[in-house]
Amino acid sequence: MTDVSTAQPDTVVDTSPIVPASAPHTQFERRLSLRPEAQSLVDRNILHSTPTAAPSLAAHKDELKHAMLADNLKRGLATRPERKELEERGILPDEHVSPAILGKTRELEKSMLSDSLNTKLTQRPRVEEVMEKGILSPEEDPRTPH
């Protein structure tokens, strides 16, 4: 029986790199060229602008900016209309109507408005009648191009 621990391997392991040494460098160069400019990142609020003055002034500037945004939000919330006014203007649905029937109510209102418009269109007078009554002059005849 032979001792396995003392046996010499007959194979040689290839340790050369699979990727040539220049490949990572070219990938890095390509990716670096695709990187956006710093000012573009500042404009998109991804990167903070580099302070030209002391870091404490930059931090104070950020605090002031945040306070101004908070003040604008508070002012906007204080001047927004009440729910009742929004309901009267038709922006919000009436809170007394169930959401389940709200859609059907709107469909019914739309259908009633459409029916009313169709009725009025069928009952409107002809152009000749309007011209006979003196409401339209022959120059205002909608049938003739101007």
C-alpha positions as CSV (number, residue, x, y, z in Angstrom):
1,M,0.0,0.0,0.0
2,T,1.3,3.5,-0.9
3,D,1.2,6.5,1.3
4,V,-1.1,9.1,-0.3
5,S,0.3,12.0,1.6
6,T,3.8,11.6,0.1
7,A,2.6,11.1,-3.5
8,Q,3.6,13.8,-5.9
9,P,0.9,15.2,-8.2
10,D,1.6,14.8,-11.9
11,T,-0.6,17.8,-13.0
12,V,0.5,21.4,-13.0
13,V,-2.1,24.1,-12.1
14,D,-2.3,27.0,-14.5
15,T,-2.4,30.2,-12.4
16,S,-2.4,32.7,-15.3
17,P,-5.3,35.3,-15.2
18,I,-8.3,34.5,-17.3
19,V,-8.9,38.2,-18.2
20,P,-6.0,40.1,-19.6
21,A,-4.6,42.8,-17.3
22,S,-5.6,45.6,-19.6
23,A,-9.4,44.6,-19.6
24,P,-10.3,45.9,-16.1
25,H,-8.5,49.2,-16.9
26,T,-10.5,49.7,-20.2
27,Q,-13.8,48.9,-18.4
28,F,-13.0,51.4,-15.7
29,E,-12.1,54.0,-18.3
30,R,-15.4,53.4,-20.1
31,R,-17.5,53.5,-17.0
32,L,-15.7,56.6,-15.8
33,S,-16.5,58.3,-19.1
34,L,-20.2,57.5,-18.7
35,R,-20.4,59.0,-15.2
36,P,-22.6,62.2,-15.1
37,E,-21.1,65.5,-14.3
38,A,-21.0,66.7,-10.7
39,Q,-23.3,69.7,-11.5
40,S,-25.9,67.4,-13.0
41,L,-25.9,65.4,-9.8
42,V,-26.2,68.6,-7.7
43,D,-29.1,69.8,-9.9
44,R,-30.9,66.4,-9.4
45,N,-30.4,66.6,-5.6
46,I,-28.3,63.5,-5.6
47,L,-25.0,65.2,-4.6
48,H,-24.8,68.2,-2.3
49,S,-23.0,71.2,-3.7
50,T,-19.5,71.6,-2.6
51,P,-19.3,74.4,-0.1
52,T,-17.1,77.3,-1.1
53,A,-17.1,78.6,2.4
54,A,-16.7,76.9,5.8
55,P,-18.6,73.6,6.3
56,S,-20.5,75.2,9.2
57,L,-22.0,77.7,6.8
58,A,-23.0,74.9,4.4
59,A,-24.8,73.1,7.2
60,H,-26.5,76.4,8.2
61,K,-27.5,76.9,4.6
62,D,-29.1,73.4,4.5
63,E,-31.0,74.2,7.7
64,L,-32.3,77.4,6.3
65,K,-33.4,75.7,3.1
66,H,-35.2,73.1,5.1
67,A,-36.9,75.8,7.3
68,M,-38.0,77.7,4.2
69,L,-39.6,74.5,2.7
70,A,-41.4,73.8,6.0
71,D,-42.7,77.4,6.1
72,N,-44.0,77.2,2.5
73,L,-45.7,73.9,3.4
74,K,-47.3,75.4,6.5
75,R,-48.5,78.5,4.5
76,G,-50.0,76.3,1.8
77,L,-51.8,74.1,4.3
78,A,-53.1,77.2,6.1
79,T,-54.6,78.7,2.9
80,R,-56.1,75.5,1.4
81,P,-59.9,75.5,1.1
82,E,-62.1,73.6,3.6
83,R,-63.6,70.2,2.7
84,K,-67.1,71.7,2.5
85,E,-66.0,74.3,-0.1
86,L,-64.3,71.5,-2.2
87,E,-67.5,69.5,-2.0
88,E,-69.6,72.5,-3.2
89,R,-67.2,73.0,-6.1
90,G,-67.5,69.3,-7.1
91,I,-63.8,68.5,-6.4
92,L,-64.5,66.1,-3.5
93,P,-67.5,63.9,-3.3
94,D,-70.1,64.5,-0.7
95,E,-69.1,62.7,2.4
96,H,-72.7,61.6,3.1
97,V,-72.8,59.4,-0.1
98,S,-71.5,55.9,0.1
99,P,-68.5,55.2,-2.1
100,A,-70.4,52.1,-3.4
101,I,-73.1,54.2,-5.0
102,L,-71.0,57.3,-5.8
103,G,-70.0,55.9,-9.2
104,K,-73.6,55.0,-10.1
105,T,-74.7,58.5,-9.0
106,R,-72.1,60.1,-11.3
107,E,-73.1,57.9,-14.2
108,L,-76.8,58.8,-13.7
109,E,-76.0,62.5,-13.5
110,K,-74.0,62.3,-16.8
111,S,-76.7,60.4,-18.5
112,M,-79.3,62.9,-17.4
113,L,-77.2,65.8,-18.7
114,S,-76.7,64.0,-22.0
115,D,-80.4,63.4,-22.3
116,S,-81.1,67.1,-21.6
117,L,-78.6,68.2,-24.2
118,N,-80.0,65.9,-26.8
119,T,-83.6,67.1,-26.1
120,K,-82.5,70.8,-26.4
121,L,-80.7,70.1,-29.6
122,T,-83.7,68.4,-31.2
123,Q,-85.9,71.3,-30.2
124,R,-83.7,74.2,-31.3
125,P,-85.1,76.2,-34.2
126,R,-83.8,76.0,-37.8
127,V,-81.5,78.6,-39.2
128,E,-84.2,80.0,-41.4
129,E,-86.5,80.6,-38.4
130,V,-83.8,82.4,-36.5
131,M,-83.1,84.6,-39.5
132,E,-86.8,85.4,-39.9
133,K,-87.0,86.5,-36.3
134,G,-84.1,88.8,-36.9
135,I,-81.7,87.1,-34.4
136,L,-79.2,86.3,-37.2
137,S,-78.5,88.4,-40.3
138,P,-77.8,86.8,-43.7
139,E,-74.1,87.6,-43.2
140,E,-74.0,85.5,-40.0
141,D,-75.5,82.4,-41.7
142,P,-73.5,79.5,-40.2
143,R,-74.1,77.4,-43.3
144,T,-72.0,79.6,-45.6
145,P,-68.2,79.7,-45.2
146,H,-66.6,83.0,-44.5
